[in-house]
Amino acid sequence: MAVLQDILYKVHIRSVKGSTDISVKDLQMDSRKVTDGSVFIAVKGVSRDGHRYIDTAISKGAVAIISEEQPENYNQNITYVQVADSSEAAGWMAHHFYGQPSSGLQLVGVTGTNGKTTIATLLYKLFMELGHKCGLLSTVQNQIGHEIVAATHTTPDSIHLNELLRQMADAGCTHVFMEVSSHAVHQHRIAGLHFTGGIFSNITHDHLDYHKTFDEYIRVKKKFFDDLPTSAFAISNFDDKRGAVMLQNTPAKKYYYSLRTLADFKGKILENTLAGLFMTVNEQEVHFRLIGEFNAYNLLAVYGAALCLNKDKVEVLRCLSLLNGAEGRFDYIVSSNEKVIGIVDYAHTPDALVNVLTTIKKLRTGDEQVITVVGCGGDRDKTKRPVMAEVTCENSDRAIFTSDNPRSEDPLEILKDMEAGLNTAARRKYIAIADRKEAIKTAISLSGPGDIILIAGKGHEKYQEIKGVKHHFDDKEILIELFELLGK
């Protein structure tokens, strides 16, 4: 229980009707979850406006309403607080309701288009290996120490987020590593959180269905660093053309990592094979299990963050050399008979796809075919569909376009959007098969000894969403099953 006036600290209040000296049992943004003693926070979402459910929340026992718009008729038994931004208010209120959990943790946020999950996961694994109990908030899963908590969004809503952080603090966690999506920044889901540090990986074409313009997408990502405290550290990829811009106005202490130029955390790739990366990190030679240039960048970001968190550089590199990456990120298996290499990767943006395919091409030792199975999600940024198709054909010997998570869209229409990006030469390289399992089966059938099959887009996901229903679907599971069935 908490007192309403105490948890309203730092909230931008416009008006109050009723008493704020009342007990609060919990905070809710979903009217269906309101019970006696709840505070209902009416948030204007992308598809629904919480203001429409104020009466429902009151009928279910809400004692206070937090909203941007005041209702025409007031209930004398209810406290109404009008705020400038309900989402931001929810962040601060949750921060105080749960006892400011982030203030007692070393909380590090990771943002960027690609690499967030791998960086956050590696940091979590590294610090666990170094003897700390840690929390992880990622797309793949949330963890409190060794306990796994299912993840539903890249960054949970602010109430759930603070509840998780409270659980982590109570469980004895000292460090928490979390992905920070552009949606989370824009929707104020991280409002009120106290970050010890922030990491920027890179920024490329993504989420323009939400942010509308690339400039707006950049501005939102940058806001995360602009809002860091002076006590924090900020680490950025100096090789990304917007890497320096990201930290331009941050009050935090700035650091950079690079494979191409002098930086605080400098790396150089000496060898890149299926056995892993052999590279120098600040002049120290080290072998990593991870593969590819993109992972070299991820490792440098992790190394830099660990040093900013006062860890010994030799011990950090020793532990990092033992670690595997996140599930569904360049996750590969080799078939038993023909030694066909199957790679499952979450790459779902043009840049991520190019990174993975470039890495695969560098791993080829002869004239092995690269066969790529790829789709594009429904109800998401349509502008990247033709680009995804184009880069797939440009960097593969054969391409099979298929369904990803079509959601409410017709899979055949998504495939048409992809095909629109192809020139005459590219059109000779691809076939379209809407059924994803059939597409993977066809790729395996087309493969010969030593060939490389990339199944891109879904990575760690264990489902396929079609017309609002999630069906079990695991790319890696199907790959293993079909390798055996087809005798590969």
C-alpha positions in Angstrom: 0.0 0.0 0.0 1.1 3.6 -0.7 -0.3 7.1 -0.3 -1.4 8.8 -3.5 0.3 12.1 -2.8 3.6 10.4 -2.2 3.7 8.6 -5.5 2.7 11.7 -7.4 6.1 13.2 -6.7 7.7 14.6 -9.9 4.5 14.1 -11.9 3.5 17.1 -14.0 0.0 17.8 -12.5 -2.4 20.3 -14.1 -5.3 20.0 -11.6 -6.6 17.9 -8.8 -10.2 17.2 -7.7 -10.6 15.3 -4.4 -8.1 14.2 -1.8 -4.6 12.8 -2.6 -4.2 11.7 1.0 -5.7 8.3 0.2 -4.3 4.7 0.3 -3.5 3.1 -3.0 -3.5 -0.7 -3.4 -2.0 -0.9 -6.9 -1.6 0.9 -10.2 -3.4 -0.2 -13.4 -3.5 1.0 -17.0 -5.9 -1.8 -18.0 -9.4 -1.2 -16.7 -10.1 -5.0 -16.8 -7.5 -5.5 -14.0 -8.9 -2.8 -11.7 -10.1 -3.9 -8.3 -11.0 -2.1 -5.0 -8.3 0.4 -4.1 -6.7 0.6 -7.5 -5.5 3.8 -9.2 -6.5 3.8 -12.9 -4.1 5.6 -15.2 -5.9 6.5 -18.5 -3.3 6.3 -21.3 -3.8 7.2 -25.0 -2.4 4.1 -26.7 -1.7 3.5 -30.4 -5.0 1.6 -30.9 -7.0 2.4 -27.7 -7.6 5.4 -25.6 -7.8 4.6 -21.8 -9.9 7.7 -21.2 -12.9 5.7 -22.7 -12.6 3.2 -19.8 -12.7 5.6 -16.9 -16.3 4.8 -15.9 -15.5 1.1 -16.1 -12.5 1.5 -13.8 -14.6 3.4 -11.3 -17.4 0.7 -11.4 -14.7 -1.9 -10.6 -13.4 0.0 -7.5 -10.8 2.5 -8.6 -10.2 5.1 -5.9 -8.4 7.6 -8.2 -8.2 8.4 -11.9 -5.1 9.8 -13.5 -5.8 11.3 -16.9 -4.9 14.0 -19.5 -8.5 14.9 -20.0 -11.0 15.5 -17.1 -14.4 13.9 -17.4 -17.5 16.1 -17.8 -19.2 14.5 -14.7 -17.3 13.9 -11.4 -17.9 11.2 -8.9 -17.6 12.8 -5.4 -16.0 9.7 -4.0 -13.2 9.6 -6.5 -10.0 11.6 -6.7 -9.2 12.9 -10.2 -5.7 14.1 -11.1 -5.2 15.7 -14.5 -1.6 15.4 -15.8 0.3 16.6 -18.8 1.2 13.1 -20.0 -0.4 10.0 -18.6 2.3 7.7 -19.9 5.1 9.7 -18.2 3.0 10.0 -15.0 2.6 6.2 -15.0 6.4 5.9 -15.1 7.1 8.2 -12.1 4.2 6.8 -10.1 5.3 3.2 -10.6 8.9 4.2 -9.7 7.7 5.6 -6.4 5.0 2.9 -5.7 7.6 0.2 -6.0 10.1 2.0 -3.8 12.4 3.4 -6.5 13.9 0.0 -7.3 16.2 1.2 -10.1 18.0 3.6 -7.7 19.4 0.6 -5.8 20.5 -1.3 -8.9 23.3 -0.9 -11.4 20.8 -0.5 -14.4 22.3 -0.4 -17.9 20.1 0.3 -20.9 21.0 -0.9 -24.5 19.4 0.8 -27.5 19.8 0.8 -31.2 18.3 -1.0 -34.2 20.3 -4.2 -34.1 22.4 -5.9 -31.4 20.3 -4.9 -28.4 19.4 -8.5 -27.3 22.9 -9.9 -27.8 24.6 -7.0 -25.9 22.1 -7.2 -23.0 22.3 -11.0 -22.9 26.1 -11.1 -23.0 26.3 -8.5 -20.2 23.9 -10.5 -18.1 25.9 -13.7 -18.7 29.2 -12.0 -18.1 28.3 -10.5 -14.8 26.7 -13.7 -13.6 30.0 -15.4 -14.5 31.8 -12.7 -12.6 29.9 -13.6 -9.4 27.0 -11.1 -9.4 23.3 -11.9 -9.2 21.8 -10.1 -12.2 18.5 -9.3 -13.9 17.9 -9.3 -17.7 15.1 -7.5 -19.5 15.2 -8.6 -23.2 13.1 -9.5 -26.2 13.9 -13.2 -25.8 13.3 -13.4 -22.0 13.4 -11.7 -18.7 15.6 -13.3 -15.9 15.9 -12.7 -12.2 19.1 -14.5 -11.5 18.6 -18.0 -13.0 14.8 -17.7 -12.9 13.2 -17.1 -16.3 10.2 -14.8 -16.6 8.4 -14.7 -20.0 9.0 -11.6 -22.1 6.0 -10.0 -24.0 7.6 -6.8 -25.3 11.1 -5.5 -25.9 10.5 -3.2 -22.9 7.5 -3.9 -20.6 5.0 -1.1 -19.7 6.3 1.1 -16.9 4.2 -0.5 -14.1 5.3 -4.1 -15.0 8.8 -2.8 -15.5 9.1 -1.3 -12.0 7.4 -4.4 -10.5 10.1 -6.6 -12.2 12.9 -4.3 -11.0 11.5 -4.5 -7.5 11.5 -8.3 -7.7 15.1 -8.2 -8.9 16.2 -5.9 -6.1 14.4 -8.0 -3.5 16.0 -11.2 -4.9 19.4 -9.7 -4.3 20.3 -8.6 -7.9 23.0 -6.0 -8.1 23.1 -5.4 -11.8 20.2 -5.3 -14.4 20.7 -5.1 -18.2 17.8 -4.2 -20.3 16.9 -3.5 -23.9 15.4 0.0 -24.4 13.3 0.2 -27.6 12.4 3.4 -29.4 8.8 2.7 -28.5 9.7 2.5 -24.8 11.4 5.9 -24.9 8.6 7.6 -27.0 5.9 6.1 -24.8 7.7 7.1 -21.5 7.9 3.5 -20.3 11.3 4.2 -18.8 10.2 7.5 -17.1 11.6 7.7 -13.6 14.2 5.0 -14.0 17.7 5.7 -12.8 20.2 4.4 -15.3 23.9 3.7 -14.4 24.7 3.6 -18.1 23.5 3.5 -21.6 24.8 1.7 -24.8 24.2 2.6 -28.4 24.7 -0.2 -31.0 23.7 1.3 -34.4 20.7 2.8 -36.2 19.1 1.7 -39.4 15.8 1.6 -41.2 13.2 0.2 -38.8 9.9 1.0 -37.1 8.9 3.7 -39.6 5.4 2.4 -39.4 5.4 3.9 -35.9 7.9 6.8 -36.0 6.9 7.9 -39.6 10.3 9.4 -40.4 13.9 8.3 -39.9 14.8 11.6 -38.3 12.1 11.1 -35.7 13.3 7.6 -35.0 16.8 9.0 -34.5 15.5 11.8 -32.2 13.7 9.3 -30.0 16.7 7.0 -29.7 18.9 10.1 -28.8 16.5 11.2 -26.1 17.5 8.1 -24.0 21.1 9.5 -23.9 20.0 13.1 -23.4 18.1 12.1 -20.3 20.9 10.1 -18.6 22.2 11.6 -15.4 25.7 13.1 -15.0 26.7 10.1 -12.8 26.1 7.7 -15.7 28.3 6.5 -18.6 27.2 6.5 -22.2 28.9 4.2 -24.8 28.4 4.6 -28.5 29.5 2.8 -31.7 31.9 5.3 -33.3 31.7 3.5 -36.7 28.0 4.2 -37.0 27.6 7.5 -38.8 25.2 8.6 -36.1 27.2 7.2 -33.2 28.7 10.6 -32.2 25.4 12.4 -32.7 23.7 10.1 -30.2 25.9 11.3 -27.4 26.0 15.0 -28.5 23.9 16.3 -25.7 24.3 13.7 -23.0 25.3 14.9 -19.6 26.8 11.3 -19.0 30.5 10.5 -19.4 31.1 9.6 -23.1 33.0 6.6 -24.4 33.3 5.1 -27.9 34.0 1.7 -29.4 35.3 1.0 -32.9 36.8 -1.6 -35.3 37.9 1.1 -37.8 39.5 3.9 -35.9 41.0 5.0 -32.5 38.5 4.7 -29.7 38.3 4.1 -26.0 37.5 0.4 -26.8 39.3 -0.6 -30.0 39.0 -3.9 -31.7 40.5 -5.6 -34.8 39.3 -8.9 -36.4 42.2 -11.3 -37.1 40.1 -14.3 -38.0 36.4 -14.9 -38.6 35.4 -18.5 -39.0 32.7 -21.0 -37.9 35.0 -21.6 -34.9 34.4 -18.0 -33.8 36.2 -14.7 -33.8 39.9 -14.2 -33.1 40.5 -10.5 -32.5 42.4 -7.9 -30.6 40.6 -5.8 -28.0 42.6 -2.9 -26.8 45.8 -4.7 -28.1 44.9 -7.9 -26.1 44.5 -11.0 -28.4 41.4 -13.1 -27.6 39.3 -15.8 -29.1 35.4 -15.6 -28.9 32.8 -18.2 -29.6 30.6 -15.7 -31.4 30.9 -15.3 -35.2 30.8 -12.2 -37.5 31.8 -8.6 -37.6 28.4 -7.5 -36.1 29.3 -9.6 -33.1 32.7 -8.1 -32.9 30.9 -4.8 -32.3 28.6 -6.3 -29.8 31.6 -7.7 -27.8 33.3 -4.3 -27.8 30.2 -2.7 -26.4 30.0 -5.3 -23.7 33.7 -5.0 -22.9 33.4 -1.2 -22.6 30.4 -1.4 -20.3 32.1 -3.9 -18.1 35.1 -1.6 -17.7 32.8 1.3 -17.0 31.3 -0.8 -14.2 34.8 -1.2 -12.8 35.6 -4.7 -13.8 39.1 -6.0 -14.5 39.8 -6.0 -18.2 41.7 -9.3 -18.3 39.0 -11.2 -16.3 36.3 -9.6 -18.5 37.9 -10.9 -21.7 38.5 -14.3 -20.1 34.9 -14.7 -19.2 33.6 -13.2 -22.5 35.7 -15.8 -24.4 33.7 -18.6 -22.8 30.2 -17.2 -23.6 27.7 -18.0 -26.4 25.3 -15.3 -27.6 21.5 -15.0 -27.4 19.1 -17.7 -28.7 18.1 -17.2 -32.3 21.0 -14.9 -33.1 23.3 -16.6 -35.7 22.2 -19.9 -34.1 23.5 -22.6 -36.4 23.5 -26.4 -36.7 25.2 -28.7 -39.2 23.3 -31.6 -40.8 24.8 -35.1 -40.0 25.1 -36.5 -43.6 25.8 -33.8 -46.1 27.1 -31.2 -43.6 24.6 -28.6 -44.7 24.8 -25.6 -42.4 21.5 -24.2 -41.2 21.5 -20.8 -39.5 18.5 -19.3 -37.7 18.7 -15.6 -37.1 16.3 -12.8 -35.9 17.4 -10.5 -38.7 14.2 -8.6 -39.6 15.6 -5.3 -40.9 17.5 -4.8 -44.2 20.7 -3.8 -42.4 20.6 -6.9 -40.0 20.0 -9.1 -43.0 23.0 -7.7 -44.9 25.2 -8.1 -41.8 24.3 -11.8 -41.4 24.6 -12.5 -45.2 27.9 -10.7 -45.4 29.2 -12.8 -42.5 28.0 -16.0 -44.2 29.7 -15.1 -47.4 33.0 -14.5 -45.5 32.6 -18.0 -43.9 32.4 -19.7 -47.3 35.6 -21.7 -48.2 34.6 -22.6 -51.7 31.6 -22.3 -54.0 28.9 -23.4 -51.4 25.5 -22.0 -52.2 23.8 -19.5 -49.8 20.1 -20.1 -49.7 18.0 -17.6 -47.8 14.5 -18.1 -46.5 13.0 -14.8 -45.4 9.7 -13.0 -44.9 8.3 -9.7 -43.6 5.9 -9.2 -40.6 2.4 -8.1 -41.2 1.0 -4.9 -39.7 4.5 -3.5 -39.6 6.7 -1.1 -41.6 5.8 -1.8 -45.3 8.5 0.4 -46.7 11.2 -2.1 -45.8 9.6 -5.1 -47.6 11.0 -4.4 -51.1 14.4 -3.5 -49.6 14.5 -6.8 -47.6 13.8 -8.7 -50.8 16.4 -6.8 -52.8 19.2 -7.3 -50.2 18.3 -11.0 -49.9 18.7 -11.6 -53.6 21.8 -9.5 -53.9 23.6 -11.5 -51.2 22.2 -15.0 -51.8 22.5 -17.6 -54.5 18.9 -18.6 -54.1 16.1 -16.9 -52.1 12.8 -18.2 -50.9 10.3 -15.5 -49.8 7.7 -16.8 -47.3 5.5 -15.7 -44.3 7.0 -14.3 -41.1 4.2 -13.3 -38.7 1.5 -12.2 -41.2 -0.8 -11.1 -38.3 -3.9 -9.6 -39.8 -2.5 -9.2 -43.3 -2.8 -11.6 -46.3 0.6 -13.4 -46.6 0.3 -13.2 -50.5 0.0 -9.4 -50.4 3.1 -9.2 -48.2 5.0 -11.3 -50.7 3.8 -9.0 -53.5 5.2 -6.0 -51.6 8.5 -7.8 -51.3 8.6 -8.8 -55.0 8.1 -5.1 -56.0 11.8 -4.5 -54.9 13.3 -6.9 -57.4 15.0 -6.2 -60.7 15.0 -8.7 -63.6 18.2 -10.4 -62.5 16.9 -10.8 -58.9 13.7 -12.3 -60.1 15.5 -15.2 -61.5 16.9 -16.1 -58.0 13.8 -16.3 -55.9 10.6 -18.3 -55.5 7.7 -17.4 -53.2 6.2 -20.0 -50.9 3.7 -18.6 -48.4 3.8 -21.7 -46.1 6.9 -21.2 -43.9 7.5 -24.9 -43.2 7.2 -25.7 -46.9 9.6 -22.9 -47.7 12.2 -24.3 -45.2 11.7 -27.8 -46.7 12.3 -26.5 -50.2 15.5 -24.7 -49.1 16.8 -27.9 -47.7 15.8 -29.9 -50.8 17.7 -27.4 -53.0 20.8 -27.6 -50.8 23.9 -29.8 -51.5 26.8 -30.9 -49.4 28.3 -27.9 -47.4 25.7 -25.4 -48.6 24.5 -22.7 -46.1 20.8 -22.1 -45.4 19.8 -18.9 -43.6 16.3 -18.8 -42.1 15.8 -15.2 -41.2 13.3 -13.0 -39.4 11.9 -15.0 -36.4 15.0 -16.2 -34.5 14.1 -17.1 -31.0 10.3 -16.9 -31.5 8.4 -20.1 -30.8 5.2 -19.1 -32.6 3.8 -17.7 -35.9 0.9 -15.2 -35.5 -1.8 -15.6 -38.1 -5.2 -13.7 -37.9 -4.7 -12.9 -34.2 -3.8 -16.5 -33.3 -0.3 -17.6 -32.2 0.5 -21.1 -33.6 3.6 -23.0 -32.3 6.4 -22.5 -34.8 10.1 -22.8 -34.1 12.5 -22.3 -37.0 15.3 -24.3 -35.4 13.1 -27.2 -34.4 11.7 -27.5 -37.9 15.2 -27.2 -39.4 16.4 -30.1 -37.3 13.3 -32.2 -38.1 13.5 -31.6 -41.9 17.3 -32.3 -42.0 16.6 -35.7 -40.6 13.4 -36.3 -42.7 15.2 -35.4 -46.0 18.4 -37.4 -45.1 20.6 -34.3 -45.1 
